[in-house]
Amino acid sequence: MDFPLLLSTFLTVFLAELGDKTQLATVAISGTSNRPLAVFIGSSSALVLASLIGAIAGGSMANVVPAEVLQLIASVGFLVIGLRLLWPMLKGMQEPLGSEQD
């Protein structure tokens, strides 16, 4: 077992999921239910299945596409997502002062 890879993967996914919409959805569902164990089992199973699909897809793609290209595609994808999230704020900053209508 490659423990450094295991640890870095765990920490990356754990930190990425903190405060993520998946965690917020789990909190919301758990808050409306009196069965937190069922919510935990359902949400953790969904995360495991999604991770399995990602690992299988990534492993399969790595056989066809070089790792550097996959990293570039992932980087560009995250950049596009980030820009789309920032776009409304950046667009609002470009409006001249005093152009707001009362």
N, C-alpha and C positions, 0 to 999 in steps of 0.2 A: 504494500500500500504506500502511495506517495503522500506522506503526512503533510509536507509543506503545501502541496497542491490542495489537499483536503482542507487544511486550515485556511488558506487564502480564499478558497471558494466559499467556505462557511462564512468567514468574516465579510466578504464582499456581498453575498446574498443577504446576510443578516442585517448589515448596515443599510443596504438598499431597500429592504422591506420595512425598516422602522419608519413610521409615519407615512407609509405608502397608502394608496387608496385601498389596497387589499386589507391592510391592517385596520384602517378606518371602517371598512365595510364589516370586518369581523367584530369590531367593537360595537358597531350599530346593531348588528344582528344579535350579538350576545346581550346587549342592553334591552332588547325587546323580547328576550326569551329567558326563561328560568332554567335552561338546560345548557350551561356553559360547556360541559364535556362534549355534547353533541356538536356544538358550534366549533369547538377546538378540533375535533376529529374531522369534521367536514372541511374546515378551512385548511388544516394541515395536509389532508389528503389531496385537496385541489392544488396546493403549492407543490407537493411532491410530484403529482402528475404533470403539471406545467413544466417543472424542472426536468423531468424525465424526457418530455417531448423536446425541450430545448437541447438537452445533452445528446439525444439521439440525432436530432437534426443537425446540430453542430458537428458531431462526429462524422455524419454522412457527408456533409458539405465539405469538411476538411479533406476528404478523400478526392474531391473533384476540384475544389478551389483552394489555392494556396492560403495558408494562415494569415499572411500579411494582407491579402486582399479581403479576407473576412473581417480582419480588424479594421481596415479602412472603411468597409461598408458599414460596420457597426458604429464607428466614430462619426461618419457622415450622417447616419441615421439619428444618433443622439444629438448632433449639432442641429439638424433640421427640427427635431422635436423641441430643443431648447429655444431656437429662434422663433418657432411658432408660438411658444408660451410667452416669450418676451415681446413679440410683435405688437400687441395692443398697447403695452406700456411705452414702447419706443415710438409708436405712432402718435400717442397722446403727448409725448414730450416735444414733438415737432410743431405743434400748434402754437402760433404766436400769442404772446401775452395779450390779454384784453379781447381776445376773439371769442370768449365765452359769451353766450347769450343768456340774459337773465330771465 
